[in-house]
Amino acid sequence: MTAVLTRIIWAVRIVSTEFIKSAFSRAHWPEDNRPEIAFLGRSNVGKSSLINSLLLRKGLARTSNTPGRTQSINYFLINDRLWFVDLPGYGYAKTSKDKRRAWAKTVEQYFERALPAATAVLLIDAKVGGTPLDAAAWEYLSRAQPLVVATKVDKVPRGKRHQARVALRERVGLPEGYPVTEVSVSTGEGIRELMREITARLQAPLARSQPDHA
């Protein structure tokens, strides 16, 4: 049980964070067996901003108001034990078809290597709601049971949030009862809860590996 408690401590308390590299090809992906938390979603869904909020580091992951800015796979080393992985956004219409195909191939190759060990975090814009591309991403990742996160929830009036949740679930095709964490980088809503979810995913494989001393 001591090992599990140690894992909880380093997973929750952010001691160190460091941007390591932007990888444009598989040859540059780290191969060190550290756990990976991979963030993906539509362009401009707020991946980089969310990573900064989770890690309590403003400006660590570069943000932009221009969709499609993240074109590489960006690796951030947390506590020298864990990777946060910022994947290229999908669905930016003004990008050339060739670039969109290349990005899609890169992301697909990443998950072919990383799953099922990695934890995928699928981000969906709460205001926009689920799109066909979000539904396709869910279908591709569903067997890995990704964490599903509705971002920018502050942009949805509280009186309309239930309706927005229902619409998002229907459009993406989420099973009934599948958890969706609502977050807002602007207000801080849901950030702590999401970090707990990530921590739980990190603990689960280790907990299963512990011998039963009962």
C-alpha positions as CSV (number, residue, x, y, z in Angstrom):
1,M,0.0,0.0,0.0
2,T,3.0,2.3,0.6
3,A,3.7,2.4,-3.2
4,V,0.1,3.4,-3.9
5,L,0.3,6.2,-1.4
6,T,3.6,7.4,-2.9
7,R,2.0,7.4,-6.4
8,I,-0.9,9.5,-5.1
9,I,1.4,12.1,-3.6
10,W,3.5,12.7,-6.7
11,A,0.5,12.6,-9.0
12,V,-1.5,15.2,-7.1
13,R,1.3,17.6,-6.0
14,I,3.0,19.2,-8.9
15,V,6.7,19.5,-8.0
16,S,8.3,20.2,-11.4
17,T,7.1,20.7,-14.9
18,E,9.2,21.1,-18.0
19,F,8.5,21.4,-21.7
20,I,10.9,18.8,-23.3
21,K,10.2,18.7,-27.0
22,S,8.0,19.2,-30.0
23,A,8.0,16.0,-32.0
24,F,7.1,16.0,-35.7
25,S,7.8,12.3,-36.4
26,R,7.7,9.0,-34.6
27,A,11.5,8.9,-34.4
28,H,11.4,11.7,-31.9
29,W,8.8,10.3,-29.5
30,P,10.1,9.5,-26.1
31,E,10.4,5.7,-25.4
32,D,11.1,5.6,-21.7
33,N,8.0,3.8,-20.3
34,R,6.8,6.8,-18.3
35,P,3.0,7.0,-18.0
36,E,1.4,9.3,-20.6
37,I,-1.7,11.5,-20.4
38,A,-2.6,12.5,-24.0
39,F,-4.9,15.5,-24.7
40,L,-6.8,15.8,-28.0
41,G,-9.7,17.6,-29.4
42,R,-10.8,20.1,-32.1
43,S,-8.6,23.0,-33.0
44,N,-9.2,25.8,-30.5
45,V,-10.9,23.6,-28.0
46,G,-8.5,24.8,-25.3
47,K,-6.0,22.0,-24.9
48,S,-2.9,24.1,-24.2
49,S,-4.8,26.4,-21.8
50,L,-6.2,23.4,-19.9
51,I,-2.7,21.8,-19.6
52,N,-1.4,25.1,-18.2
53,S,-4.3,25.2,-15.7
54,L,-3.8,21.6,-14.6
55,L,-0.1,22.1,-14.0
56,L,-0.5,25.6,-12.4
57,R,2.0,27.0,-14.9
58,K,0.9,30.0,-17.0
59,G,2.5,29.9,-20.4
60,L,4.0,26.4,-20.2
61,A,2.0,25.1,-23.1
62,R,1.8,27.8,-25.8
63,T,-1.7,29.0,-26.5
64,S,-3.1,30.9,-29.5
65,N,-6.3,32.4,-30.7
66,T,-5.5,30.9,-34.1
67,P,-6.9,27.5,-34.6
68,G,-4.5,24.8,-35.8
69,R,-1.5,26.3,-34.0
70,T,-0.4,23.1,-32.5
71,Q,1.0,21.0,-35.4
72,S,3.5,18.9,-33.5
73,I,3.1,16.5,-30.6
74,N,4.3,18.5,-27.6
75,Y,5.8,16.7,-24.6
76,F,5.8,18.0,-21.0
77,L,7.6,16.1,-18.2
78,I,5.8,16.3,-14.9
79,N,7.7,15.5,-11.6
80,D,10.2,13.7,-13.8
81,R,7.8,10.7,-13.8
82,L,4.9,11.5,-16.1
83,W,4.3,12.9,-19.6
84,F,1.5,15.3,-20.5
85,V,1.2,15.1,-24.3
86,D,-0.5,17.9,-26.3
87,L,-1.6,16.4,-29.6
88,P,-2.4,18.4,-32.7
89,G,-6.0,19.7,-32.9
90,Y,-8.3,18.3,-35.6
91,G,-11.0,19.9,-37.8
92,Y,-9.5,23.3,-38.7
93,A,-11.0,23.9,-42.2
94,K,-8.5,26.5,-43.4
95,T,-5.6,24.0,-43.2
96,S,-4.8,22.2,-46.4
97,K,-6.1,18.7,-47.0
98,D,-2.6,17.4,-47.1
99,K,-1.7,18.9,-43.7
100,R,-4.9,17.6,-42.2
101,R,-4.2,14.1,-43.5
102,A,-0.6,14.3,-42.1
103,W,-1.8,15.4,-38.7
104,A,-4.4,12.7,-38.6
105,K,-1.8,10.1,-39.5
106,T,0.5,11.4,-36.8
107,V,-2.2,11.2,-34.1
108,E,-3.3,7.7,-35.3
109,Q,0.3,6.5,-35.1
110,Y,0.7,8.0,-31.7
111,F,-2.3,6.1,-30.3
112,E,-1.3,2.9,-32.1
113,R,1.9,3.0,-30.0
114,A,0.5,4.5,-26.8
115,L,-2.7,2.6,-26.2
116,P,-3.8,1.0,-24.0
117,A,-1.2,2.1,-21.5
118,A,-1.7,5.8,-22.1
119,T,-4.7,7.8,-20.7
120,A,-6.5,9.7,-23.4
121,V,-8.3,12.9,-22.5
122,L,-10.9,13.9,-25.2
123,L,-11.8,17.6,-25.1
124,I,-15.1,18.8,-26.5
125,D,-16.2,22.5,-26.6
126,A,-19.2,22.8,-24.4
127,K,-20.6,25.7,-26.2
128,V,-20.1,24.3,-29.7
129,G,-21.3,20.9,-28.6
130,G,-20.2,17.6,-30.2
131,T,-19.3,17.6,-33.8
132,P,-19.0,14.7,-36.3
133,L,-15.2,14.9,-35.8
134,D,-15.7,14.6,-32.0
135,A,-18.0,11.6,-32.6
136,A,-15.3,10.0,-34.8
137,A,-12.6,10.6,-32.2
138,W,-14.8,9.1,-29.5
139,E,-15.5,6.0,-31.7
140,Y,-11.8,5.6,-32.3
141,L,-10.9,5.9,-28.6
142,S,-14.0,4.4,-26.9
143,R,-12.3,1.0,-26.2
144,A,-9.6,2.8,-24.2
145,Q,-12.3,4.6,-22.2
146,P,-10.9,8.1,-22.5
147,L,-11.7,10.8,-20.0
148,V,-14.2,13.1,-21.7
149,V,-14.0,16.8,-20.9
150,A,-16.4,19.6,-21.8
151,T,-14.3,22.7,-22.0
152,K,-15.3,26.4,-21.9
153,V,-18.3,25.5,-19.8
154,D,-18.4,29.1,-18.6
155,K,-19.6,30.1,-22.1
156,V,-22.8,28.2,-21.5
157,P,-25.5,29.9,-19.3
158,R,-26.2,27.8,-16.3
159,G,-29.9,27.6,-17.2
160,K,-28.9,25.9,-20.5
161,R,-26.2,23.6,-19.3
162,H,-28.4,20.5,-18.9
163,Q,-29.7,20.9,-22.5
164,A,-26.1,21.4,-23.7
165,R,-25.0,18.2,-21.8
166,V,-27.7,16.2,-23.4
167,A,-27.0,17.5,-26.9
168,L,-23.2,16.9,-26.5
169,R,-23.8,13.3,-25.4
170,E,-26.2,12.6,-28.3
171,R,-24.0,14.1,-31.0
172,V,-20.8,12.4,-29.8
173,G,-22.6,9.1,-29.1
174,L,-21.6,8.7,-25.5
175,P,-23.2,5.7,-23.6
176,E,-25.7,6.6,-21.0
177,G,-24.0,7.4,-17.7
178,Y,-20.6,7.8,-19.2
179,P,-18.9,10.5,-17.1
180,V,-18.2,14.0,-18.6
181,T,-16.1,16.5,-16.6
182,E,-17.1,20.1,-17.2
183,V,-14.2,22.6,-17.0
184,S,-13.5,26.3,-17.4
185,V,-10.0,27.6,-17.5
186,S,-11.4,31.1,-17.0
187,T,-13.2,30.4,-13.8
188,G,-11.3,27.3,-12.6
189,E,-14.5,25.2,-12.5
190,G,-13.8,21.5,-12.8
191,I,-10.0,21.8,-12.9
192,R,-9.4,20.1,-9.6
193,E,-12.0,17.4,-10.4
194,L,-10.3,16.6,-13.7
195,M,-6.9,16.3,-12.0
196,R,-8.5,13.9,-9.5
197,E,-9.8,11.9,-12.5
198,I,-6.3,11.8,-14.1
199,T,-4.8,10.8,-10.7
200,A,-7.3,7.9,-10.4
201,R,-6.3,6.6,-13.9
202,L,-2.6,6.7,-12.8
203,Q,-3.3,4.9,-9.6
204,A,-5.5,2.1,-11.1
205,P,-2.8,0.1,-12.9
206,L,-0.5,0.3,-9.8
207,A,-3.2,-0.6,-7.4
208,R,-4.1,-3.7,-9.5
209,S,-0.5,-4.8,-9.3
210,Q,-0.2,-4.6,-5.5
211,P,-0.4,-8.0,-3.7
212,D,-3.3,-8.7,-1.4
213,H,-2.1,-8.9,2.2
214,A,-5.5,-9.4,3.7
